[in-house]
Amino acid sequence: MTHHLVPTILPGGHPPLDIAISGSTEILVASQTGLFVPDETRDGWQGLLADALPDTDVVPTAVTVTASGRIITGVIGGVVVSDDRGASWRAIPFRTPAPTISSLVPFPDQSIVLAATLEDGVFLSEDNGETWTAWNFGLFDRCVLDLSLSRNVAVDHSVLALARSGCFLSRNTGKTWHDLPIPSGSGEFTATCATGTGWLVASAEGVVYSVDSTGTFAPIPVATLNTEIVAFLPRDETSIIAVTVSGAVISIDTRGLSSHLSSGTSRDDAFVTCATLLPGSIVLGWSGGGVTSLDL
């Protein structure tokens, strides 16, 4: 793999908290000091949220782009939205007390968006992020780290929630939930991703499980790294890329649930905080505030 810097350390040097792709190539990076896109003319970063400063309440924690092209950025207390690629923004507060958004997940080709929060469970918007309602019936752990839509979500309406204590499954676009019996000794889960038959989830110890449509867990053979998986990234219909905290990259074939170590990178001064896919490359955010890409 070829390593690239994209393009320098983020302003303030704070670690990226989330990375999203606008269109097919534009990188959006959320960090404590703002929302940024690469600025090639200045070999640096352009800030899209001028008021997102450490001494204000506007601290980006997650970012996504909906099917309509709307950018939704999670901040402490709600979201801010832009329909003109970040030129202007509008704040949409959630209910008080202000929750911290950990993940934003738009439904494909629909106006539904889900927001996971670290204190108040899951919020649902059915109008492309204009209004939000908490839907937590059956969600006994309100510290939700991530959400993953079924690949057939338009038909089966299923969503998997990764909470601090385990996993919860919804079969009605996140309106009601039931907890799943997790394997004994599995520990905290760190990443999830949908497959053609269910989901993958990873524990902090690097153990990967498949979860079928009924919510049943089964461990799968993955390259033994004994390290935390930060992200699962769907590459195509049959393969998923797993990225570890050290920057190693694992390719998983979901047809036979086999895997092999592709490549990756490692640094002594930082660890991976988030990742996403571009066509032909992986984009990694590092704890030292840097962003790199690896050609696949």
C-alpha positions, 0 to 999 in steps of 0.5 A: 500500500502507498501511504499519503498525508492528507495533507497536514495535521488538523488545526489545533492538533486534536484527533479526528472524531469522525470522517465522512465522504461527500460525493465520492471523493471529498473528505469531511473531518470532525474534530474538537476544533471544527469540521474540516476539508482538505485545502490543496491551495494552502496545503492544509485544511479549510474550516467549515464551522467558524464558530466550532472553537474549544471555548464555545458549545459548538464542538463537532463529534460526528458527521455524515452526508445524507442521500440529498447531499445535506451535511449533518454534523453532530455537536454537543446538544444537537446537530448543525446542518448545511445544504450548500456544502458547508457555506452556511449552517443552521443549528437544530438543538435536541432536547435538554439536557444536551446529549453528545452525539457519537454517530450519525447514520442516514438511510440510503435514498430516504429522509430517515437519519439516526443519531446515537448518543453517549447519554440518551440513547438513539434519536430518530429523524424522519425529515432529513434531520429537521426534527428529532425524537428519542426512541429508546423503548427496550434500549436499556443501555443509553450509552450508544457508541455506533449504529449499523443499518442492515444491508436490506434496511429498506425491506427489513428495517433492521438496525444494530446498536453497539452500546457500552454493555452489548448489542441491541437490535431494532426491526422497525428503523430504530423505534423499539429495541431488544437486547441480544445475548452476547457471548460470555467474556466478550468484553466491550464491543468497538466496531460493527458493520452490516454483511449480506446476512447480518452484521460483524461486531468486534470486541476490544480484544480483537475477537470478531463475531458474526451476528445473523438476522436473528441476533445470534453471535458466532466467532469467526476466524480473523488474523490474530492481532490481539488488538482493538478493531476501530472500524469495519468498512464495507468494500463491496458486496462480499468483502469488508475492511477491518482497521485496527487501532495500530493501523493494520488493515484486514480484508474479510471475505463475508461469503466464507467469513475468512480473512487475511492481513492486507497491509497497513501502517503503524506509528509510535506516537499515535493510534487510529481514532476513526477511518473511512473508505474512498474509491481505491483507498482508506482514510485514517484519522490519528490521535495526534491530529493527523489524517493519512490515506492508504491506497488499496 
